[in-house]
Amino acid sequence: MITTRNFSMEGNGNKDTRKSPIKIRLKAMKNGYQSIYLDCYHEGRRSYEYLKLYLVPETDDKTACQNAAAMRQAEATLKARLRELKKQPSVSKRLMPEKATQNDLTMSEWFARFKEIQRSRGVKDLYAIDRLRDIITDMGHGGMALKAVGKDFCLSFMEYLKTGYRTASGQPLKSKTVFNRQCTLITALNVAVREGVIPSNPMDRLSRHERAKTNRGKREYLTIDEVKALIATPCKREDIKRAYLFACNCGLRLGDVRKLKWGDITKDGHRWLLSVVMNKSEKPVHIPLGVQARRWLPKRGTGQKREADGLVFGSLPNDTHINEHLKAWAEKAGITKAITYHTSRHTFATMLLTLGADLYTVSKLLGHSQIKNTQIYAEIINRRKDEAVNLADKAFD
């Protein structure tokens, strides 16, 4: 079932009664949610823009507030699109490409569009997409029609990554790099499916034996005492310090922190709730924000958007600069571990489990689709328990 909401074009302070070229629509999902998207019909073309916003079943005041916030964001996006169409009619071509053109896309053309889609979602480091496009060009398939990509191509791509491709120094790719390039292709094809360019992802047809595997790397995390040390230590970039410590208390990935808007945070009585659709899984998560998480939110003061669609952490630099500042900050705090922004997510998970939270709850807070993805953190905690017991044993040797 699809529901429609209409908004008229703005102009001169008076309501324009002409039919709006863009409508907000709601599409029912299997999980009971409703996906919010824009339906645009302009200059004889119809296309859609999915907003990654969702309405949930309203069971209490909290879910009602959450839905109201989602609709406010959708309405703000719709009004922005209307203004773009009014000032620059050609923008519609960029945002909502013609269907026939989509069906004729080559792989290189799709990767260029995929890169813009990821950039619009707040992804800053797009290096992996460029490398993937280079590899497929080296294979001689840059001009291959995207709709012609099937299982045979995917198998030859994986074989080329493992045995055929060479770096500038003549070396084969490391297994971790092979795995990462595979993941980038899977994501690119998943987005192509979502955008209606291809009907399904051919990588899904590969068995687990045909896909690249990677060994579980060490998941670095901070102890509670180390987090306290960071809190007590100044950082050259206050916005990076706030964003990192905020993530230590809510578990959001950097990409999700970058796109976090004030409208994603709601208050119901004394309870604060953060509701976002995660970039990686594209699934909605709802995270209660405690005092420690709220402590690191920037103030909504002068020079910063106060509207619901304003970014909470809009001043963050690119990922490389963030990690450089984190490294210097950690060293200053006396922490010798290799710290990156993603360490904050591991810290959140291990901290909750250490304090007694159950695995299922932590899995939901992290937005994991399968609890086995959370199990690694439980294994980390168990190893720490074993190490503690061993220390006690050694005391009596």
Secondary structure, 3 states (H helix, E strand, C coil): CEEEEECCCEECCEECCCCCCEEEEEEECCCCCEEEEEEEEECCEEEEEEEEEEECCCCCHHHHHHHHHHHHHHHHHHHHHHHHHHHCCCHHHHHCCCHHHHHCCEHHHHHHHHHHHHHHCCCCCCHHHHHHHHHHHHCCCCCCEHHHCCHHHHHHHHHHHHHHCCCCCCCCCCHHHHHHHHHHHHHHHHHHHHCCCCCCCHHHHCCCCCCCCCCCCCCCCCCHHHHHHHHHCCCCCHHHHHHHHHHHCCCCCHHHHHHCEHHHEEEECCEEEEEEECCCCCCEEEEECCHHHHHCCCCCCCCCCCCCCCECCCCCCCHHHHHHHHHHHHHHCCCCCCCCCCHHHHHHHHHHHHCCCCHHHHHHHHCCCCCHHHHHHHHHHHHHHHHHHHHHHHCCC
